Amino acid sequence: MGKTANLTTLKFSLELLRRIPSTRRITVSELKQQLDAVGEVRAKRTIREQLEALAELCEIERDDARPVGYRRICRDRSLDVAQMCG
């Protein structure tokens, strides 16, 4: 993967993290609508795959409801992506 692709993936990951709330769950469909609205058009499958990867690395909780929902588990506000990237 080239440098440009890595930066694109990083930007997309940060955009996703910024949009995952800590106070409620959010679905892939809701995230897709938000991303589409700001020109970050991605397939639901791409969003879902990236969320699964981020959930393994970050404090993101995935529920087993249908549709699946995600939410951030914020313990340390100093590393809050929404504040860093907002």
PDB file of N, CA, C and O in Angstrom:
ATOM      1  N   MET A   1       0.850  -1.176   0.000  1.00  0.00           N
ATOM      2  CA  MET A   1       0.000   0.000   0.000  1.00  0.00           C
ATOM      3  C   MET A   1       0.893   1.235   0.000  1.00  0.00           C
ATOM      4  O   MET A   1       1.846   1.311   0.775  1.00  0.00           O
ATOM      5  N   GLY A   2       0.597   2.182  -0.846  1.00  0.00           N
ATOM      6  CA  GLY A   2       1.403   3.383  -0.956  1.00  0.00           C
ATOM      7  C   GLY A   2       1.076   4.409   0.116  1.00  0.00           C
ATOM      8  O   GLY A   2       0.109   4.273   0.865  1.00  0.00           O
ATOM      9  N   LYS A   3       1.907   5.433   0.165  1.00  0.00           N
ATOM     10  CA  LYS A   3       1.758   6.484   1.169  1.00  0.00           C
ATOM     11  C   LYS A   3       0.404   7.183   1.050  1.00  0.00           C
ATOM     12  O   LYS A   3      -0.233   7.481   2.061  1.00  0.00           O
ATOM     13  N   THR A   4      -0.034   7.443  -0.177  1.00  0.00           N
ATOM     14  CA  THR A   4      -1.321   8.107  -0.385  1.00  0.00           C
ATOM     15  C   THR A   4      -2.475   7.248   0.118  1.00  0.00           C
ATOM     16  O   THR A   4      -3.404   7.751   0.749  1.00  0.00           O
ATOM     17  N   ALA A   5      -2.409   5.954  -0.165  1.00  0.00           N
ATOM     18  CA  ALA A   5      -3.463   5.043   0.303  1.00  0.00           C
ATOM     19  C   ALA A   5      -3.483   4.974   1.823  1.00  0.00           C
ATOM     20  O   ALA A   5      -4.554   4.940   2.429  1.00  0.00           O
ATOM     21  N   ASN A   6      -2.303   4.952   2.447  1.00  0.00           N
ATOM     22  CA  ASN A   6      -2.228   4.931   3.902  1.00  0.00           C
ATOM     23  C   ASN A   6      -2.847   6.189   4.511  1.00  0.00           C
ATOM     24  O   ASN A   6      -3.573   6.111   5.502  1.00  0.00           O
ATOM     25  N   LEU A   7      -2.561   7.335   3.919  1.00  0.00           N
ATOM     26  CA  LEU A   7      -3.118   8.596   4.426  1.00  0.00           C
ATOM     27  C   LEU A   7      -4.634   8.648   4.234  1.00  0.00           C
ATOM     28  O   LEU A   7      -5.361   9.161   5.085  1.00  0.00           O
ATOM     29  N   THR A   8      -5.093   8.115   3.113  1.00  0.00           N
ATOM     30  CA  THR A   8      -6.533   8.067   2.854  1.00  0.00           C
ATOM     31  C   THR A   8      -7.230   7.183   3.877  1.00  0.00           C
ATOM     32  O   THR A   8      -8.285   7.547   4.397  1.00  0.00           O
ATOM     33  N   THR A   9      -6.649   6.028   4.169  1.00  0.00           N
ATOM     34  CA  THR A   9      -7.213   5.118   5.163  1.00  0.00           C
ATOM     35  C   THR A   9      -7.194   5.751   6.548  1.00  0.00           C
ATOM     36  O   THR A   9      -8.162   5.632   7.298  1.00  0.00           O
ATOM     37  N   LEU A  10      -6.102   6.422   6.889  1.00  0.00           N
ATOM     38  CA  LEU A  10      -6.010   7.092   8.188  1.00  0.00           C
ATOM     39  C   LEU A  10      -7.064   8.185   8.312  1.00  0.00           C
ATOM     40  O   LEU A  10      -7.731   8.291   9.341  1.00  0.00           O
ATOM     41  N   LYS A  11      -7.217   8.991   7.279  1.00  0.00           N
ATOM     42  CA  LYS A  11      -8.222  10.056   7.287  1.00  0.00           C
ATOM     43  C   LYS A  11      -9.622   9.470   7.457  1.00  0.00           C
ATOM     44  O   LYS A  11     -10.428   9.988   8.230  1.00  0.00           O
ATOM     45  N   PHE A  12      -9.906   8.397   6.736  1.00  0.00           N
ATOM     46  CA  PHE A  12     -11.208   7.745   6.824  1.00  0.00           C
ATOM     47  C   PHE A  12     -11.434   7.181   8.228  1.00  0.00           C
ATOM     48  O   PHE A  12     -12.526   7.309   8.782  1.00  0.00           O
ATOM     49  N   SER A  13     -10.405   6.559   8.800  1.00  0.00           N
ATOM     50  CA  SER A  13     -10.515   6.000  10.151  1.00  0.00           C
ATOM     51  C   SER A  13     -10.793   7.096  11.179  1.00  0.00           C
ATOM     52  O   SER A  13     -11.645   6.933  12.053  1.00  0.00           O
ATOM     53  N   LEU A  14     -10.082   8.195  11.074  1.00  0.00           N
ATOM     54  CA  LEU A  14     -10.307   9.309  12.007  1.00  0.00           C
ATOM     55  C   LEU A  14     -11.703   9.901  11.840  1.00  0.00           C
ATOM     56  O   LEU A  14     -12.354  10.264  12.819  1.00  0.00           O
ATOM     57  N   GLU A  15     -12.149   9.991  10.605  1.00  0.00           N
ATOM     58  CA  GLU A  15     -13.499  10.504  10.350  1.00  0.00           C
ATOM     59  C   GLU A  15     -14.544   9.591  10.979  1.00  0.00           C
ATOM     60  O   GLU A  15     -15.514  10.067  11.569  1.00  0.00           O
ATOM     61  N   LEU A  16     -14.350   8.289  10.856  1.00  0.00           N
ATOM     62  CA  LEU A  16     -15.263   7.334  11.485  1.00  0.00           C
ATOM     63  C   LEU A  16     -15.237   7.481  13.012  1.00  0.00           C
ATOM     64  O   LEU A  16     -16.284   7.582  13.651  1.00  0.00           O
ATOM     65  N   LEU A  17     -14.045   7.491  13.579  1.00  0.00           N
ATOM     66  CA  LEU A  17     -13.912   7.613  15.031  1.00  0.00           C
ATOM     67  C   LEU A  17     -14.583   8.879  15.547  1.00  0.00           C
ATOM     68  O   LEU A  17     -15.218   8.875  16.602  1.00  0.00           O
ATOM     69  N   ARG A  18     -14.436   9.945  14.802  1.00  0.00           N
ATOM     70  CA  ARG A  18     -15.032  11.229  15.194  1.00  0.00           C
ATOM     71  C   ARG A  18     -16.559  11.160  15.242  1.00  0.00           C
ATOM     72  O   ARG A  18     -17.199  11.881  16.007  1.00  0.00           O
ATOM     73  N   ARG A  19     -17.122  10.302  14.431  1.00  0.00           N
ATOM     74  CA  ARG A  19     -18.579  10.228  14.312  1.00  0.00           C
ATOM     75  C   ARG A  19     -19.228   9.163  15.192  1.00  0.00           C
ATOM     76  O   ARG A  19     -20.454   9.067  15.242  1.00  0.00           O
ATOM     77  N   ILE A  20     -18.426   8.370  15.882  1.00  0.00           N
ATOM     78  CA  ILE A  20     -18.987   7.343  16.761  1.00  0.00           C
ATOM     79  C   ILE A  20     -19.232   7.969  18.122  1.00  0.00           C
ATOM     80  O   ILE A  20     -18.285   8.370  18.798  1.00  0.00           O
ATOM     81  N   PRO A  21     -20.495   8.060  18.535  1.00  0.00           N
ATOM     82  CA  PRO A  21     -20.797   8.712  19.811  1.00  0.00           C
ATOM     83  C   PRO A  21     -20.471   7.818  21.008  1.00  0.00           C
ATOM     84  O   PRO A  21     -20.334   6.602  20.876  1.00  0.00           O
ATOM     85  N   SER A  22     -20.354   8.441  22.159  1.00  0.00           N
ATOM     86  CA  SER A  22     -20.138   7.673  23.385  1.00  0.00           C
ATOM     87  C   SER A  22     -21.429   7.561  24.196  1.00  0.00           C
ATOM     88  O   SER A  22     -21.515   6.750  25.118  1.00  0.00           O
ATOM     89  N   THR A  23     -22.417   8.362  23.859  1.00  0.00           N
ATOM     90  CA  THR A  23     -23.657   8.393  24.641  1.00  0.00           C
ATOM     91  C   THR A  23     -24.769   7.524  24.078  1.00  0.00           C
ATOM     92  O   THR A  23     -25.768   7.279  24.754  1.00  0.00           O
ATOM     93  N   ARG A  24     -24.605   7.062  22.860  1.00  0.00           N
ATOM     94  CA  ARG A  24     -25.616   6.205  22.236  1.00  0.00           C
ATOM     95  C   ARG A  24     -24.923   5.354  21.182  1.00  0.00           C
ATOM     96  O   ARG A  24     -23.764   5.591  20.840  1.00  0.00           O
ATOM     97  N   ARG A  25     -25.640   4.366  20.676  1.00  0.00           N
ATOM     98  CA  ARG A  25     -25.099   3.524  19.610  1.00  0.00           C
ATOM     99  C   ARG A  25     -25.400   4.151  18.258  1.00  0.00           C
ATOM    100  O   ARG A  25     -26.349   4.921  18.110  1.00  0.00           O
ATOM    101  N   ILE A  26     -24.581   3.810  17.281  1.00  0.00           N
ATOM    102  CA  ILE A  26     -24.787   4.285  15.917  1.00  0.00           C
ATOM    103  C   ILE A  26     -24.599   3.100  14.977  1.00  0.00           C
ATOM    104  O   ILE A  26     -23.732   2.256  15.203  1.00  0.00           O
ATOM    105  N   THR A  27     -25.397   3.038  13.939  1.00  0.00           N
ATOM    106  CA  THR A  27     -25.338   1.925  12.997  1.00  0.00           C
ATOM    107  C   THR A  27     -24.493   2.291  11.776  1.00  0.00           C
ATOM    108  O   THR A  27     -24.173   3.458  11.548  1.00  0.00           O
ATOM    109  N   VAL A  28     -24.146   1.278  11.011  1.00  0.00           N
ATOM    110  CA  VAL A  28     -23.402   1.481   9.774  1.00  0.00           C
ATOM    111  C   VAL A  28     -24.203   2.365   8.824  1.00  0.00           C
ATOM    112  O   VAL A  28     -23.632   3.234   8.165  1.00  0.00           O
ATOM    113  N   SER A  29     -25.508   2.157   8.743  1.00  0.00           N
ATOM    114  CA  SER A  29     -26.352   2.970   7.855  1.00  0.00           C
ATOM    115  C   SER A  29     -26.317   4.443   8.244  1.00  0.00           C
ATOM    116  O   SER A  29     -26.235   5.318   7.382  1.00  0.00           O
ATOM    117  N   GLU A  30     -26.380   4.713   9.547  1.00  0.00           N
ATOM    118  CA  GLU A  30     -26.322   6.104  10.016  1.00  0.00           C
ATOM    119  C   GLU A  30     -24.965   6.729   9.697  1.00  0.00           C
ATOM    120  O   GLU A  30     -24.885   7.878   9.264  1.00  0.00           O
ATOM    121  N   LEU A  31     -23.909   5.961   9.916  1.00  0.00           N
ATOM    122  CA  LEU A  31     -22.571   6.465   9.600  1.00  0.00           C
ATOM    123  C   LEU A  31     -22.425   6.718   8.112  1.00  0.00           C
ATOM    124  O   LEU A  31     -21.835   7.719   7.707  1.00  0.00           O
ATOM    125  N   LYS A  32     -22.959   5.817   7.291  1.00  0.00           N
ATOM    126  CA  LYS A  32     -22.890   6.001   5.840  1.00  0.00           C
ATOM    127  C   LYS A  32     -23.583   7.289   5.417  1.00  0.00           C
ATOM    128  O   LYS A  32     -23.054   8.033   4.590  1.00  0.00           O
ATOM    129  N   GLN A  33     -24.754   7.559   5.972  1.00  0.00           N
ATOM    130  CA  GLN A  33     -25.469   8.804   5.657  1.00  0.00           C
ATOM    131  C   GLN A  33     -24.634  10.025   6.020  1.00  0.00           C
ATOM    132  O   GLN A  33     -24.539  10.972   5.240  1.00  0.00           O
ATOM    133  N   GLN A  34     -24.037  10.002   7.192  1.00  0.00           N
ATOM    134  CA  GLN A  34     -23.210  11.129   7.638  1.00  0.00           C
ATOM    135  C   GLN A  34     -21.982  11.305   6.748  1.00  0.00           C
ATOM    136  O   GLN A  34     -21.641  12.424   6.364  1.00  0.00           O
ATOM    137  N   LEU A  35     -21.326  10.199   6.425  1.00  0.00           N
ATOM    138  CA  LEU A  35     -20.136  10.270   5.579  1.00  0.00           C
ATOM    139  C   LEU A  35     -20.475  10.730   4.170  1.00  0.00           C
ATOM    140  O   LEU A  35     -19.763  11.552   3.594  1.00  0.00           O
ATOM    141  N   ASP A  36     -21.557  10.206   3.616  1.00  0.00           N
ATOM    142  CA  ASP A  36     -21.996  10.632   2.280  1.00  0.00           C
ATOM    143  C   ASP A  36     -22.239  12.139   2.245  1.00  0.00           C
ATOM    144  O   ASP A  36     -21.902  12.806   1.267  1.00  0.00           O
ATOM    145  N   ALA A  37     -22.824  12.668   3.319  1.00  0.00           N
ATOM    146  CA  ALA A  37     -23.163  14.088   3.388  1.00  0.00           C
ATOM    147  C   ALA A  37     -21.932  14.991   3.363  1.00  0.00           C
ATOM    148  O   ALA A  37     -22.022  16.148   2.953  1.00  0.00           O
ATOM    149  N   VAL A  38     -20.786  14.474   3.797  1.00  0.00           N
ATOM    150  CA  VAL A  38     -19.561  15.285   3.793  1.00  0.00           C
ATOM    151  C   VAL A  38     -18.592  14.865   2.678  1.00  0.00           C
ATOM    152  O   VAL A  38     -17.428  15.267   2.675  1.00  0.00           O
ATOM    153  N   GLY A  39     -19.082  14.056   1.739  1.00  0.00           N
ATOM    154  CA  GLY A  39     -18.279  13.683   0.582  1.00  0.00           C
ATOM    155  C   GLY A  39     -17.331  12.510   0.792  1.00  0.00           C
ATOM    156  O   GLY A  39     -16.501  12.236  -0.075  1.00  0.00           O
ATOM    157  N   GLU A  40     -17.432  11.814   1.910  1.00  0.00           N
ATOM    158  CA  GLU A  40     -16.609  10.625   2.181  1.00  0.00           C
ATOM    159  C   GLU A  40     -17.428   9.383   1.816  1.00  0.00           C
ATOM    160  O   GLU A  40     -17.760   8.577   2.686  1.00  0.00           O
ATOM    161  N   VAL A  41     -17.746   9.232   0.548  1.00  0.00           N
ATOM    162  CA  VAL A  41     -18.625   8.169   0.085  1.00  0.00           C
ATOM    163  C   VAL A  41     -17.885   6.827   0.124  1.00  0.00           C
ATOM    164  O   VAL A  41     -16.839   6.651  -0.500  1.00  0.00           O
ATOM    165  N   ARG A  42     -18.463   5.894   0.876  1.00  0.00           N
ATOM    166  CA  ARG A  42     -17.912   4.544   1.003  1.00  0.00           C
ATOM    167  C   ARG A  42     -19.066   3.549   1.022  1.00  0.00           C
ATOM    168  O   ARG A  42     -20.183   3.903   1.400  1.00  0.00           O
ATOM    169  N   ALA A  43     -18.810   2.329   0.624  1.00  0.00           N
ATOM    170  CA  ALA A  43     -19.812   1.270   0.687  1.00  0.00           C
ATOM    171  C   ALA A  43     -20.027   0.867   2.146  1.00  0.00           C
ATOM    172  O   ALA A  43     -19.123   0.996   2.972  1.00  0.00           O
ATOM    173  N   LYS A  44     -21.219   0.384   2.452  1.00  0.00           N
ATOM    174  CA  LYS A  44     -21.501  -0.076   3.813  1.00  0.00           C
ATOM    175  C   LYS A  44     -20.513  -1.151   4.241  1.00  0.00           C
ATOM    176  O   LYS A  44     -20.075  -1.179   5.391  1.00  0.00           O
ATOM    177  N   ARG A  45     -20.170  -2.021   3.326  1.00  0.00           N
ATOM    178  CA  ARG A  45     -19.235  -3.103   3.648  1.00  0.00           C
ATOM    179  C   ARG A  45     -17.875  -2.540   4.071  1.00  0.00           C
ATOM    180  O   ARG A  45     -17.266  -3.033   5.021  1.00  0.00           O
ATOM    181  N   THR A  46     -17.405  -1.517   3.372  1.00  0.00           N
ATOM    182  CA  THR A  46     -16.130  -0.878   3.713  1.00  0.00           C
ATOM    183  C   THR A  46     -16.200  -0.252   5.100  1.00  0.00           C
ATOM    184  O   THR A  46     -15.270  -0.380   5.896  1.00  0.00           O
ATOM    185  N   ILE A  47     -17.307   0.423   5.379  1.00  0.00           N
ATOM    186  CA  ILE A  47     -17.492   1.054   6.691  1.00  0.00           C
ATOM    187  C   ILE A  47     -17.508  -0.017   7.774  1.00  0.00           C
ATOM    188  O   ILE A  47     -16.845   0.121   8.801  1.00  0.00           O
ATOM    189  N   ARG A  48     -18.261  -1.075   7.544  1.00  0.00           N
ATOM    190  CA  ARG A  48     -18.369  -2.168   8.520  1.00  0.00           C
ATOM    191  C   ARG A  48     -16.999  -2.797   8.791  1.00  0.00           C
ATOM    192  O   ARG A  48     -16.640  -3.037   9.943  1.00  0.00           O
ATOM    193  N   GLU A  49     -16.243  -3.061   7.733  1.00  0.00           N
ATOM    194  CA  GLU A  49     -14.916  -3.662   7.892  1.00  0.00           C
ATOM    195  C   GLU A  49     -13.981  -2.748   8.669  1.00  0.00           C
ATOM    196  O   GLU A  49     -13.224  -3.208   9.523  1.00  0.00           O
ATOM    197  N   GLN A  50     -14.032  -1.461   8.375  1.00  0.00           N
ATOM    198  CA  GLN A  50     -13.169  -0.515   9.086  1.00  0.00           C
ATOM    199  C   GLN A  50     -13.581  -0.402  10.552  1.00  0.00           C
ATOM    200  O   GLN A  50     -12.725  -0.299  11.431  1.00  0.00           O
ATOM    201  N   LEU A  51     -14.880  -0.422  10.819  1.00  0.00           N
ATOM    202  CA  LEU A  51     -15.361  -0.380  12.204  1.00  0.00           C
ATOM    203  C   LEU A  51     -14.893  -1.605  12.985  1.00  0.00           C
ATOM    204  O   LEU A  51     -14.501  -1.490  14.146  1.00  0.00           O
ATOM    205  N   GLU A  52     -14.934  -2.763  12.358  1.00  0.00           N
ATOM    206  CA  GLU A  52     -14.478  -3.986  13.028  1.00  0.00           C
ATOM    207  C   GLU A  52     -12.986  -3.899  13.353  1.00  0.00           C
ATOM    208  O   GLU A  52     -12.558  -4.299  14.436  1.00  0.00           O
ATOM    209  N   ALA A  53     -12.203  -3.379  12.421  1.00  0.00           N
ATOM    210  CA  ALA A  53     -10.767  -3.217  12.661  1.00  0.00           C
ATOM    211  C   ALA A  53     -10.520  -2.204  13.778  1.00  0.00           C
ATOM    212  O   ALA A  53      -9.676  -2.427  14.645  1.00  0.00           O
ATOM    213  N   LEU A  54     -11.252  -1.098  13.757  1.00  0.00           N
ATOM    214  CA  LEU A  54     -11.087  -0.082  14.793  1.00  0.00           C
ATOM    215  C   LEU A  54     -11.532  -0.594  16.160  1.00  0.00           C
ATOM    216  O   LEU A  54     -10.938  -0.247  17.181  1.00  0.00           O
ATOM    217  N   ALA A  55     -12.571  -1.413  16.176  1.00  0.00           N
ATOM    218  CA  ALA A  55     -13.068  -1.956  17.447  1.00  0.00           C
ATOM    219  C   ALA A  55     -12.014  -2.832  18.120  1.00  0.00           C
ATOM    220  O   ALA A  55     -11.983  -2.936  19.346  1.00  0.00           O
ATOM    221  N   GLU A  56     -11.160  -3.456  17.333  1.00  0.00           N
ATOM    222  CA  GLU A  56     -10.089  -4.271  17.895  1.00  0.00           C
ATOM    223  C   GLU A  56      -8.975  -3.411  18.477  1.00  0.00           C
ATOM    224  O   GLU A  56      -8.299  -3.827  19.418  1.00  0.00           O
ATOM    225  N   LEU A  57      -8.780  -2.215  17.927  1.00  0.00           N
ATOM    226  CA  LEU A  57      -7.676  -1.351  18.334  1.00  0.00           C
ATOM    227  C   LEU A  57      -8.074  -0.287  19.351  1.00  0.00           C
ATOM    228  O   LEU A  57      -7.278   0.079  20.215  1.00  0.00           O
ATOM    229  N   CYS A  58      -9.282   0.198  19.249  1.00  0.00           N
ATOM    230  CA  CYS A  58      -9.734   1.319  20.062  1.00  0.00           C
ATOM    231  C   CYS A  58     -10.822   0.861  21.033  1.00  0.00           C
ATOM    232  O   CYS A  58     -11.279  -0.281  20.992  1.00  0.00           O
ATOM    233  N   GLU A  59     -11.207   1.756  21.877  1.00  0.00           N
ATOM    234  CA  GLU A  59     -12.265   1.456  22.832  1.00  0.00           C
ATOM    235  C   GLU A  59     -13.626   1.719  22.187  1.00  0.00           C
ATOM    236  O   GLU A  59     -14.301   2.708  22.475  1.00  0.00           O
ATOM    237  N   ILE A  60     -13.995   0.798  21.309  1.00  0.00           N
ATOM    238  CA  ILE A  60     -15.289   0.868  20.624  1.00  0.00           C
ATOM    239  C   ILE A  60     -16.049  -0.391  20.968  1.00  0.00           C
ATOM    240  O   ILE A  60     -15.549  -1.506  20.814  1.00  0.00           O
ATOM    241  N   GLU A  61     -17.254  -0.194  21.431  1.00  0.00           N
ATOM    242  CA  GLU A  61     -18.113  -1.308  21.821  1.00  0.00           C
ATOM    243  C   GLU A  61     -19.044  -1.641  20.658  1.00  0.00           C
ATOM    244  O   GLU A  61     -19.638  -0.752  20.048  1.00  0.00           O
ATOM    245  N   ARG A  62     -19.160  -2.911  20.367  1.00  0.00           N
ATOM    246  CA  ARG A  62     -20.048  -3.409  19.305  1.00  0.00           C
ATOM    247  C   ARG A  62     -21.131  -4.227  19.983  1.00  0.00           C
ATOM    248  O   ARG A  62     -20.836  -5.138  20.756  1.00  0.00           O
ATOM    249  N   ASP A  63     -22.395  -3.900  19.691  1.00  0.00           N
ATOM    250  CA  ASP A  63     -23.465  -4.698  20.290  1.00  0.00           C
ATOM    251  C   ASP A  63     -23.910  -5.789  19.326  1.00  0.00           C
ATOM    252  O   ASP A  63     -23.465  -5.840  18.179  1.00  0.00           O
ATOM    253  N   ASP A  64     -24.777  -6.646  19.795  1.00  0.00           N
ATOM    254  CA  ASP A  64     -25.243  -7.764  18.974  1.00  0.00           C
ATOM    255  C   ASP A  64     -26.666  -7.563  18.470  1.00  0.00           C
ATOM    256  O   ASP A  64     -27.308  -8.510  18.017  1.00  0.00           O
ATOM    257  N   ALA A  65     -27.152  -6.347  18.549  1.00  0.00           N
ATOM    258  CA  ALA A  65     -28.495  -6.038  18.071  1.00  0.00           C
ATOM    259  C   ALA A  65     -28.512  -6.089  16.544  1.00  0.00           C
ATOM    260  O   ALA A  65     -27.462  -6.167  15.906  1.00  0.00           O
ATOM    261  N   ARG A  66     -29.686  -6.044  15.979  1.00  0.00           N
ATOM    262  CA  ARG A  66     -29.848  -5.960  14.528  1.00  0.00           C
ATOM    263  C   ARG A  66     -30.615  -4.694  14.218  1.00  0.00           C
ATOM    264  O   ARG A  66     -31.761  -4.579  14.654  1.00  0.00           O
ATOM    265  N   PRO A  67     -30.067  -3.745  13.501  1.00  0.00           N
ATOM    266  CA  PRO A  67     -28.709  -3.749  12.986  1.00  0.00           C
ATOM    267  C   PRO A  67     -27.689  -3.525  14.105  1.00  0.00           C
ATOM    268  O   PRO A  67     -28.006  -2.976  15.160  1.00  0.00           O
ATOM    269  N   VAL A  68     -26.463  -3.965  13.843  1.00  0.00           N
ATOM    270  CA  VAL A  68     -25.375  -3.837  14.811  1.00  0.00           C
ATOM    271  C   VAL A  68     -25.109  -2.369  15.082  1.00  0.00           C
ATOM    272  O   VAL A  68     -25.121  -1.550  14.163  1.00  0.00           O
ATOM    273  N   GLY A  69     -24.872  -2.038  16.329  1.00  0.00           N
ATOM    274  CA  GLY A  69     -24.566  -0.667  16.710  1.00  0.00           C
ATOM    275  C   GLY A  69     -23.190  -0.578  17.340  1.00  0.00           C
ATOM    276  O   GLY A  69     -22.681  -1.549  17.900  1.00  0.00           O
ATOM    277  N   TYR A  70     -22.597   0.601  17.240  1.00  0.00           N
ATOM    278  CA  TYR A  70     -21.272   0.862  17.785  1.00  0.00           C
ATOM    279  C   TYR A  70     -21.337   2.107  18.653  1.00  0.00           C
ATOM    280  O   TYR A  70     -22.132   3.012  18.400  1.00  0.00           O
ATOM    281  N   ARG A  71     -20.486   2.148  19.689  1.00  0.00           N
ATOM    282  CA  ARG A  71     -20.327   3.363  20.485  1.00  0.00           C
ATOM    283  C   ARG A  71     -18.931   3.386  21.076  1.00  0.00           C
ATOM    284  O   ARG A  71     -18.330   2.344  21.340  1.00  0.00           O
ATOM    285  N   ARG A  72     -18.420   4.609  21.280  1.00  0.00           N
ATOM    286  CA  ARG A  72     -17.100   4.764  21.884  1.00  0.00           C
ATOM    287  C   ARG A  72     -17.200   4.624  23.392  1.00  0.00           C
ATOM    288  O   ARG A  72     -18.182   5.048  24.001  1.00  0.00           O
ATOM    289  N   ILE A  73     -16.197   4.036  23.978  1.00  0.00           N
ATOM    290  CA  ILE A  73     -16.101   3.943  25.425  1.00  0.00           C
ATOM    291  C   ILE A  73     -14.980   4.896  25.824  1.00  0.00           C
ATOM    292  O   ILE A  73     -13.802   4.560  25.705  1.00  0.00           O
ATOM    293  N   CYS A  74     -15.343   6.071  26.293  1.00  0.00           N
ATOM    294  CA  CYS A  74     -14.347   7.100  26.606  1.00  0.00           C
ATOM    295  C   CYS A  74     -13.967   7.035  28.075  1.00  0.00           C
ATOM    296  O   CYS A  74     -14.789   7.247  28.966  1.00  0.00           O
ATOM    297  N   ARG A  75     -12.713   6.739  28.293  1.00  0.00           N
ATOM    298  CA  ARG A  75     -12.204   6.733  29.665  1.00  0.00           C
ATOM    299  C   ARG A  75     -11.288   7.919  29.900  1.00  0.00           C
ATOM    300  O   ARG A  75     -11.256   8.466  31.003  1.00  0.00           O
ATOM    301  N   ASP A  76     -10.543   8.326  28.882  1.00  0.00           N
ATOM    302  CA  ASP A  76      -9.570   9.403  29.018  1.00  0.00           C
ATOM    303  C   ASP A  76      -9.886  10.473  27.981  1.00  0.00           C
ATOM    304  O   ASP A  76      -9.661  10.258  26.790  1.00  0.00           O
ATOM    305  N   ARG A  77     -10.395  11.603  28.403  1.00  0.00           N
ATOM    306  CA  ARG A  77     -10.806  12.669  27.487  1.00  0.00           C
ATOM    307  C   ARG A  77      -9.628  13.302  26.764  1.00  0.00           C
ATOM    308  O   ARG A  77      -9.836  13.946  25.735  1.00  0.00           O
ATOM    309  N   SER A  78      -8.397  13.148  27.254  1.00  0.00           N
ATOM    310  CA  SER A  78      -7.245  13.764  26.607  1.00  0.00           C
ATOM    311  C   SER A  78      -6.967  13.128  25.240  1.00  0.00           C
ATOM    312  O   SER A  78      -6.316  13.744  24.395  1.00  0.00           O
ATOM    313  N   LEU A  79      -7.449  11.919  25.019  1.00  0.00           N
ATOM    314  CA  LEU A  79      -7.243  11.241  23.746  1.00  0.00           C
ATOM    315  C   LEU A  79      -8.535  11.159  22.942  1.00  0.00           C
ATOM    316  O   LEU A  79      -8.679  10.289  22.084  1.00  0.00           O
ATOM    317  N   ASP A  80      -9.452  12.041  23.210  1.00  0.00           N
ATOM    318  CA  ASP A  80     -10.742  12.034  22.533  1.00  0.00           C
ATOM    319  C   ASP A  80     -10.578  12.498  21.088  1.00  0.00           C
ATOM    320  O   ASP A  80     -10.251  13.660  20.845  1.00  0.00           O
ATOM    321  N   VAL A  81     -10.798  11.611  20.139  1.00  0.00           N
ATOM    322  CA  VAL A  81     -10.604  11.914  18.724  1.00  0.00           C
ATOM    323  C   VAL A  81     -11.528  13.041  18.281  1.00  0.00           C
ATOM    324  O   VAL A  81     -11.134  13.874  17.464  1.00  0.00           O
ATOM    325  N   ALA A  82     -12.729  13.079  18.797  1.00  0.00           N
ATOM    326  CA  ALA A  82     -13.663  14.140  18.402  1.00  0.00           C
ATOM    327  C   ALA A  82     -13.092  15.505  18.726  1.00  0.00           C
ATOM    328  O   ALA A  82     -13.293  16.446  17.959  1.00  0.00           O
ATOM    329  N   GLN A  83     -12.386  15.642  19.836  1.00  0.00           N
ATOM    330  CA  GLN A  83     -11.791  16.919  20.186  1.00  0.00           C
ATOM    331  C   GLN A  83     -10.537  17.195  19.374  1.00  0.00           C
ATOM    332  O   GLN A  83     -10.299  18.331  18.964  1.00  0.00           O
ATOM    333  N   MET A  84      -9.725  16.154  19.137  1.00  0.00           N
ATOM    334  CA  MET A  84      -8.483  16.336  18.398  1.00  0.00           C
ATOM    335  C   MET A  84      -8.747  16.701  16.941  1.00  0.00           C
ATOM    336  O   MET A  84      -8.024  17.515  16.366  1.00  0.00           O
ATOM    337  N   CYS A  85      -9.772  16.109  16.344  1.00  0.00           N
ATOM    338  CA  CYS A  85     -10.014  16.290  14.911  1.00  0.00           C
ATOM    339  C   CYS A  85     -11.163  17.241  14.632  1.00  0.00           C
ATOM    340  O   CYS A  85     -11.425  17.555  13.470  1.00  0.00           O
ATOM    341  N   GLY A  86     -11.838  17.696  15.632  1.00  0.00           N
ATOM    342  CA  GLY A  86     -13.029  18.523  15.438  1.00  0.00           C
ATOM    343  C   GLY A  86     -12.690  19.886  15.044  1.00  0.00           C
ATOM    344  O   GLY A  86     -13.582  20.710  14.841  1.00  0.00           O
TER     345      GLY A  86
END
